[in-house]
Amino acid sequence: MGAKKWIAMLLAGGQGSRLGELTIGLAKPAVPFGGKYRIIDFPLSNCTHSGIDTVGVLTQYQPLILNDYVGNGKAWDLDLDVGGVSVLPPYQGKEGGEWYKGTANAVYQNIQYIDNYDPEHVLILSGDHIYKMDYSKMLDYHVKKNAEATIAVIQVPWQEASRFGIMNTNDDDKVTQFDEKPKYPKSNLASMGVYLFNWKTLRRYLINDEKDANSSNDFGSNIIPKMLEDRKKLYAYRFNDYWKDVGTVESLWQAHMDLLEETPNFQLDDQQWKIFARNANHPPQYISSDAEVSQSLINEGCLIHGNIEHSVLSYNVQVGYGSTIKDSVIMPNVTIGENVHIERSIIASNCVIEDGAVVGNSAVTSDITLIGENQTIINPNKKKITLN
């Protein structure tokens, strides 16, 4: 097998606990997004557009649906005889096996997979971000700087900097310090969770990190700080386009609302950078004469009799007469009865919202209401019918 210039390792094994009931039975990268996609479609599409033809997807938590969805990679043109996409769960070897202990350990346990391709560079990606990024430009920058590691960063509002891993740099964007969620940040350059390493260097650090009993085996907490301590050449690569970490209910909801602007900062219909996905074949949507729909995304297979305002509806959603959905995200195969009111909510897949039920709160200061998948929400004021 010939050596490859670079390959990608996509971290998709986290529990995603901040998404609450959305990830009880589903890996975070498999969560539906934008009416017809799943979150993992975005980094995989970026790989395809960037010319990366070998991607290892590291799965662990609730992998069944995610593994099935990735399949042989055909949807992203990654169904190749050499390379392509490979799903990489934890495995047992001659000396036993163990779960992935951290992001760095997940890659460490797959050193053999990476060595098979003998790459010069390895790109580490997260599976819970929405963005379009040409990784090849990052590689060019990495080579030009003669860096040993390059970290993609984005400027965030100063008041939000304490929520991120922050890179402090000199005037040439060489990283001088990494602060994980600093109380008093010195910079507003937040790590995007996109790391590009020289493989030989990273391989050595992964092996040494594994020997450290006190390490949490994490890129942000261990590998990058250790490389800085050793005065390795790390550079920040500035990204100036849309990027959203959708790891919380609030941020997932907000990313959907961002799609509904008249001229959104993140466009799903970009013909120069298509988002590839596996899609089932559904019949056309039907919007009845009783319905009113405005500033919304309505996917295939939907049957709409009610009012939809500023919302995203995935495929096979049914909305009954007299119902109103506002500022909400409705995931696949949800049935909404008549005279239902839903506002500022996320309704997960396969739910049933019965006639007259009310979900959500219109107050902008209230939390986003989340209904987990396969739930039935009833109208508490529904009269009981007694059979004689």
Backbone torsions as a table, in degrees:
resi	resn	phi	psi	omega
1	MET	NA	126.7	-178.8
2	GLY	-72.9	156.0	-179.7
3	ALA	-71.5	146.6	177.5
4	LYS	-105.9	148.4	178.6
5	LYS	-62.7	-43.9	180.0
6	TRP	-160.1	156.3	172.6
7	ILE	-136.0	168.2	179.0
8	ALA	-119.3	145.1	172.6
9	MET	-120.4	118.4	-173.6
10	LEU	-104.5	116.8	-177.5
11	LEU	-79.8	109.7	-174.4
12	ALA	-131.7	22.7	-172.9
13	GLY	-105.9	-1.0	-177.3
14	GLY	-68.2	155.6	-177.1
15	GLN	-73.1	-30.2	179.8
16	GLY	67.0	40.5	-174.7
17	SER	-64.3	-24.6	-179.0
18	ARG	-69.9	-12.3	176.0
19	LEU	-91.2	8.9	172.5
20	GLY	56.3	-131.9	-174.2
21	GLU	-67.7	-13.3	179.0
22	LEU	-64.4	-27.7	-174.2
23	THR	-115.3	21.5	176.0
24	ILE	-63.0	-43.4	-179.2
25	GLY	-120.3	22.0	-170.7
26	LEU	-148.8	133.7	174.6
27	ALA	-67.6	144.1	-176.2
28	LYS	-53.8	-44.5	-179.1
29	PRO	-64.7	-14.0	179.2
30	ALA	-92.7	-1.1	179.9
31	VAL	-64.5	133.0	179.4
32	PRO	-61.2	148.8	178.5
33	PHE	-147.9	139.1	170.7
34	GLY	70.0	19.1	175.6
35	GLY	90.7	-31.3	-177.1
36	LYS	-142.9	3.0	-177.0
37	TYR	-114.6	173.2	163.7
38	ARG	-119.6	158.2	-172.6
39	ILE	-57.4	-36.5	-176.5
40	ILE	-66.2	-17.2	179.1
41	ASP	-60.6	-28.9	-173.0
42	PHE	-74.6	-52.5	175.5
43	PRO	-65.4	-33.7	178.5
44	LEU	-67.1	-39.9	177.3
45	SER	-65.6	-38.1	176.5
46	ASN	-59.6	-40.8	178.8
47	CYS	-61.3	-45.8	-178.8
48	THR	-60.6	-48.4	-179.2
49	HIS	-65.7	-26.2	-176.2
50	SER	-89.3	-1.4	178.0
51	GLY	84.5	18.4	176.1
52	ILE	-90.5	120.4	-174.8
53	ASP	-109.8	7.5	177.5
54	THR	-136.3	117.2	-176.2
55	VAL	-133.7	122.6	172.3
56	GLY	-97.0	123.4	-179.8
57	VAL	-102.5	112.6	-174.7
58	LEU	-89.0	107.3	-176.5
59	THR	-111.6	155.8	176.7
60	GLN	-156.8	-61.6	-174.9
61	TYR	-77.8	128.1	176.8
62	GLN	39.3	63.1	-169.9
63	PRO	-85.7	-8.1	-168.1
64	LEU	-55.7	-55.0	-176.9
65	ILE	-68.0	-39.2	-179.7
66	LEU	-64.4	-45.0	179.0
67	ASN	-60.0	-43.4	179.8
68	ASP	-64.8	-38.3	-177.4
69	TYR	-67.7	-44.5	-179.2
70	VAL	-66.0	-41.5	176.2
71	GLY	52.3	-132.2	-179.2
72	ASN	-93.3	6.9	175.6
73	GLY	82.4	8.3	-174.4
74	LYS	-59.7	-36.8	-176.3
75	ALA	-60.8	-26.2	-177.7
76	TRP	-109.8	17.6	-179.6
77	ASP	59.7	34.6	-179.0
78	LEU	-114.5	24.5	177.1
79	ASP	-94.5	75.6	-173.6
80	LEU	-109.7	154.6	176.6
81	ASP	-71.0	-36.9	177.6
82	VAL	-118.7	113.5	-176.1
83	GLY	94.6	-130.9	-175.8
84	GLY	76.1	-156.9	-179.5
85	VAL	-103.2	139.4	177.8
86	SER	-130.9	128.3	174.1
87	VAL	-84.4	127.3	-171.6
88	LEU	-123.8	85.9	174.6
89	PRO	-80.3	166.9	172.8
90	PRO	-58.4	150.9	-176.9
91	TYR	-142.5	167.6	179.7
92	GLN	-107.6	130.3	178.1
93	GLY	-111.4	-164.9	-177.8
94	LYS	-59.2	-34.9	-178.0
95	GLU	-99.7	21.4	179.5
96	GLY	96.4	-165.4	-179.9
97	GLY	-159.3	171.8	-179.9
98	GLU	-157.9	162.4	175.9
99	TRP	-66.4	159.1	173.3
100	TYR	-64.9	124.7	-175.1
101	LYS	-87.5	-22.3	-178.2
102	GLY	-171.3	177.4	-176.5
103	THR	-62.8	-41.2	-179.8
104	ALA	-69.8	-39.1	179.5
105	ASN	-64.7	-34.4	177.9
106	ALA	-60.4	-41.1	178.7
107	VAL	-73.7	-39.0	178.1
108	TYR	-56.1	-43.7	-177.8
109	GLN	-67.8	-9.8	-179.9
110	ASN	-117.9	27.0	176.6
111	ILE	-57.7	-39.4	-179.0
112	GLN	-62.0	-40.2	177.8
113	TYR	-60.4	-45.9	-178.3
114	ILE	-67.5	-43.4	-179.5
115	ASP	-58.6	-29.7	179.1
116	ASN	-57.1	-28.8	-177.6
117	TYR	-101.4	-7.1	177.1
118	ASP	44.6	53.0	-174.9
119	PRO	-77.2	154.8	173.4
120	GLU	-79.0	-34.9	-178.0
121	HIS	-133.2	150.5	175.4
122	VAL	-127.1	128.3	178.7
123	LEU	-100.3	126.1	178.3
124	ILE	-103.3	126.6	-176.4
125	LEU	-124.6	154.7	172.9
126	SER	-100.8	151.6	-175.5
127	GLY	-101.0	20.9	-177.0
128	ASP	-133.1	34.2	-179.6
129	HIS	-125.3	144.0	177.3
130	ILE	-107.9	115.7	-179.7
131	TYR	-173.0	163.7	172.2
132	LYS	-119.7	121.7	-175.2
133	MET	-143.7	131.4	176.1
134	ASP	-87.7	99.0	-177.1
135	TYR	-64.9	-21.2	-178.5
136	SER	-66.4	-30.7	176.6
137	LYS	-68.7	-35.0	176.9
138	MET	-66.4	-39.3	177.8
139	LEU	-63.9	-43.2	177.9
140	ASP	-58.8	-43.6	179.2
141	TYR	-62.6	-44.2	-179.2
142	HIS	-58.9	-45.3	-179.1
143	VAL	-68.2	-43.4	-179.2
144	LYS	-60.0	-37.1	-179.1
145	LYS	-82.3	-5.2	-175.6
146	ASN	52.9	41.9	-175.6
147	ALA	-82.7	159.0	171.8
148	GLU	-98.7	-20.9	171.8
149	ALA	-153.0	142.3	176.7
150	THR	-129.0	135.4	-175.8
151	ILE	-119.3	123.8	177.7
152	ALA	-72.2	133.7	-179.3
153	VAL	-132.2	156.3	177.1
154	ILE	-138.2	142.0	178.4
155	GLN	-74.3	129.7	177.7
156	VAL	-117.1	157.9	176.1
157	PRO	-55.3	140.5	-175.8
158	TRP	-56.3	-36.4	-177.2
159	GLN	-69.3	-14.2	179.1
160	GLU	-103.6	-5.6	-172.1
161	ALA	-59.7	-29.3	-177.6
162	SER	-68.3	-11.3	179.6
163	ARG	-87.3	-6.6	-171.2
164	PHE	-121.0	166.6	165.8
165	GLY	-78.1	122.8	-171.3
166	ILE	-108.5	133.0	177.1
167	MET	-98.9	124.2	171.4
168	ASN	-97.5	130.6	-173.6
169	THR	-129.6	165.9	170.9
170	ASN	-91.8	-171.3	-175.5
171	ASP	-65.4	-19.9	-179.8
172	ASP	-96.1	10.1	-178.4
173	ASP	66.1	20.1	170.2
174	LYS	-75.4	130.8	-176.6
175	VAL	-73.1	126.6	179.5
176	THR	-107.6	-21.2	-177.3
177	GLN	-161.0	145.0	175.6
178	PHE	-120.9	123.9	178.4
179	ASP	-115.3	121.3	178.0
180	GLU	-85.8	111.1	178.6
181	LYS	47.9	60.9	-176.5
182	PRO	-70.7	142.7	177.5
183	LYS	-68.0	-37.7	179.2
184	TYR	-124.8	84.1	-174.9
185	PRO	-65.6	142.4	177.0
186	LYS	-94.2	-10.7	-177.5
187	SER	-146.7	163.0	174.8
188	ASN	-116.6	26.2	176.2
189	LEU	-90.4	102.5	-175.6
190	ALA	-91.8	138.9	175.2
191	SER	-67.8	135.3	178.4
192	MET	-91.8	2.0	-176.7
193	GLY	73.7	23.2	177.3
194	VAL	-117.9	111.1	-175.7
195	TYR	-120.5	136.3	175.4
196	LEU	-119.2	123.1	-175.9
197	PHE	-121.8	151.2	161.3
198	ASN	-72.2	125.7	-170.1
199	TRP	-62.0	-41.9	-177.7
200	LYS	-61.1	-38.2	178.5
201	THR	-68.6	-48.8	-178.3
202	LEU	-62.0	-40.6	-178.8
203	ARG	-56.7	-44.1	-179.4
204	ARG	-65.1	-41.3	-179.6
205	TYR	-69.1	-36.5	178.3
206	LEU	-63.0	-43.5	-179.1
207	ILE	-65.3	-43.2	178.8
208	ASN	-67.3	-37.7	179.0
209	ASP	-63.0	-36.9	-179.6
210	GLU	-65.1	-27.2	-179.6
211	LYS	-79.3	-13.1	-177.1
212	ASP	-87.4	107.6	-177.1
213	ALA	-65.7	-20.5	-178.6
214	ASN	-92.1	-2.3	-177.7
215	SER	-79.7	146.6	172.9
216	SER	-91.2	4.4	174.5
217	ASN	56.4	48.6	-175.7
218	ASP	-125.4	142.0	-179.3
219	PHE	-63.3	-48.6	-175.8
220	GLY	-69.9	-33.8	-175.1
221	SER	-92.1	-23.8	-171.1
222	ASN	-127.2	-57.9	-172.2
223	ILE	-63.7	-52.3	-177.1
224	ILE	-66.8	-46.2	175.5
225	PRO	-58.0	-38.0	179.6
226	LYS	-66.5	-39.3	178.3
227	MET	-65.7	-37.7	176.8
228	LEU	-66.3	-40.4	178.4
229	GLU	-60.2	-34.8	-179.9
230	ASP	-86.1	6.1	177.2
231	ARG	61.4	36.3	173.5
232	LYS	-74.1	158.6	-177.7
233	LYS	-85.3	102.9	178.1
234	LEU	-114.3	133.5	-179.6
235	TYR	-123.1	150.5	174.7
236	ALA	-94.2	131.7	176.8
237	TYR	-107.1	113.4	-174.1
238	ARG	-79.5	129.2	178.3
239	PHE	-113.0	129.6	-171.9
240	ASN	-120.3	28.9	-179.7
241	ASP	-121.6	-170.8	-177.5
242	TYR	-67.7	133.6	175.3
243	TRP	-149.8	130.9	-179.4
244	LYS	-138.2	124.5	171.1
245	ASP	-81.3	113.3	-175.9
246	VAL	-102.6	40.7	-177.1
247	GLY	-85.6	-1.9	177.1
248	THR	-125.6	161.6	179.0
249	VAL	-60.3	-43.6	-178.4
250	GLU	-63.2	-46.4	-177.0
251	SER	-70.7	-33.4	176.6
252	LEU	-65.1	-43.0	178.1
253	TRP	-63.9	-45.8	-177.9
254	GLN	-62.8	-39.1	178.9
255	ALA	-62.3	-35.8	175.5
256	HIS	-67.4	-42.6	179.7
257	MET	-63.3	-33.3	178.3
258	ASP	-59.8	-30.4	-178.2
259	LEU	-69.9	-16.2	-169.6
260	LEU	-97.4	3.0	176.3
261	GLU	-67.5	154.6	178.9
262	GLU	-57.6	-42.5	174.4
263	THR	-126.1	85.5	-173.4
264	PRO	-68.9	148.4	175.7
265	ASN	-69.5	-22.0	177.3
266	PHE	-123.7	112.2	-175.1
267	GLN	-103.4	126.9	178.1
268	LEU	-79.0	-18.8	-176.3
269	ASP	-100.0	27.9	178.5
270	ASP	-71.0	109.2	-177.4
271	GLN	-70.6	-19.4	178.9
272	GLN	-85.5	-13.5	-177.7
273	TRP	-148.1	70.2	-177.0
274	LYS	-66.9	144.4	173.6
275	ILE	-94.4	112.5	-177.8
276	PHE	-84.5	148.0	-177.6
277	ALA	-159.5	158.6	170.6
278	ARG	-88.3	121.0	-177.8
279	ASN	-125.9	132.3	173.2
280	ALA	-72.0	158.1	-179.2
281	ASN	-89.7	114.8	-179.0
282	HIS	-118.9	156.7	177.4
283	PRO	-70.2	167.2	178.9
284	PRO	-62.0	155.3	175.0
285	GLN	-68.8	154.3	175.4
286	TYR	-127.5	125.3	178.4
287	ILE	-117.9	114.4	-172.6
288	SER	-76.4	170.3	179.3
289	SER	-68.0	-17.9	178.7
290	ASP	-83.4	-13.7	-172.6
291	ALA	-85.3	154.9	170.2
292	GLU	-132.7	126.2	-177.4
293	VAL	-129.1	129.6	177.8
294	SER	-143.8	142.3	173.6
295	GLN	46.4	51.9	-175.1
296	SER	-139.2	158.3	172.1
297	LEU	-108.0	120.4	-178.1
298	ILE	-119.6	121.4	-174.6
299	ASN	-90.7	178.2	-178.3
300	GLU	-61.9	153.5	174.0
301	GLY	78.4	-0.2	-179.3
302	CYS	-78.9	149.1	178.2
303	LEU	-128.0	109.4	-168.8
304	ILE	-116.5	120.0	172.4
305	HIS	-115.2	-13.4	-175.8
306	GLY	-102.4	-158.8	-176.7
307	ASN	-107.0	127.6	-179.1
308	ILE	-119.4	121.4	-178.6
309	GLU	-130.7	120.0	172.8
310	HIS	52.4	57.8	-176.2
311	SER	-144.3	164.7	177.9
312	VAL	-118.9	121.6	179.4
313	LEU	-114.2	123.3	176.6
314	SER	-76.7	-175.3	-175.5
315	TYR	-70.3	151.6	175.9
316	ASN	60.4	40.8	173.9
317	VAL	-100.0	133.5	178.2
318	GLN	-114.0	132.0	-179.7
319	VAL	-124.7	122.1	-174.5
320	GLY	-80.2	173.8	-179.6
321	TYR	-61.1	138.8	173.8
322	GLY	77.8	0.5	-179.3
323	SER	-86.5	153.2	179.3
324	THR	-130.0	130.4	175.3
325	ILE	-123.0	124.0	-176.0
326	LYS	-136.3	135.8	175.7
327	ASP	50.1	46.7	-173.5
328	SER	-136.5	164.4	178.4
329	VAL	-120.9	120.6	-179.6
330	ILE	-113.9	117.7	-176.2
331	MET	-85.6	177.8	-167.9
332	PRO	-60.6	149.4	168.6
333	ASN	61.5	37.7	177.5
334	VAL	-97.9	135.6	176.8
335	THR	-110.5	120.8	-178.9
336	ILE	-114.5	124.2	-175.1
337	GLY	-75.3	-156.7	-178.0
338	GLU	-92.4	147.2	175.8
339	ASN	57.4	36.7	175.5
340	VAL	-92.4	146.2	173.8
341	HIS	-123.5	121.6	178.9
342	ILE	-125.9	129.3	-178.5
343	GLU	-146.3	139.2	178.8
344	ARG	47.2	55.8	-174.9
345	SER	-138.7	159.7	167.0
346	ILE	-119.3	122.1	177.9
347	ILE	-108.7	115.8	-176.5
348	ALA	-75.1	174.8	-171.2
349	SER	-61.2	148.6	169.8
350	ASN	65.4	22.5	177.1
351	CYS	-84.8	158.7	172.7
352	VAL	-124.7	122.9	177.0
353	ILE	-109.3	111.1	-171.3
354	GLU	-77.2	164.7	-176.8
355	ASP	-49.6	133.2	173.2
356	GLY	80.0	-1.8	-178.5
357	ALA	-71.5	152.1	177.0
358	VAL	-122.3	127.7	-178.9
359	VAL	-129.0	130.3	174.5
360	GLY	95.9	175.2	-175.0
361	ASN	-137.8	134.5	-176.5
362	SER	-77.6	-15.5	-177.0
363	ALA	-66.0	126.3	-176.9
364	VAL	-67.3	-17.8	178.9
365	THR	-86.0	-6.9	-178.4
366	SER	-82.0	156.4	175.3
367	ASP	-68.6	155.3	174.8
368	ILE	-70.5	132.2	179.3
369	THR	-81.1	132.0	179.5
370	LEU	-119.9	126.3	172.9
371	ILE	-110.1	117.2	-177.8
372	GLY	-68.3	164.8	-173.3
373	GLU	-66.1	154.1	175.5
374	ASN	65.7	21.8	179.8
375	GLN	-97.7	155.2	173.8
376	THR	-117.3	123.5	180.0
377	ILE	-105.5	123.1	-176.9
378	ILE	-104.7	163.3	173.4
379	ASN	-84.2	112.9	-176.0
380	PRO	-63.9	-17.7	-179.2
381	ASN	-94.2	7.2	-177.7
382	LYS	-67.0	131.4	-178.7
383	LYS	-75.0	138.1	176.8
384	LYS	-80.3	140.8	178.6
385	ILE	-104.7	120.8	-179.6
386	THR	-99.1	125.3	179.8
387	LEU	-89.6	127.9	178.5
388	ASN	-80.3	NA	NA
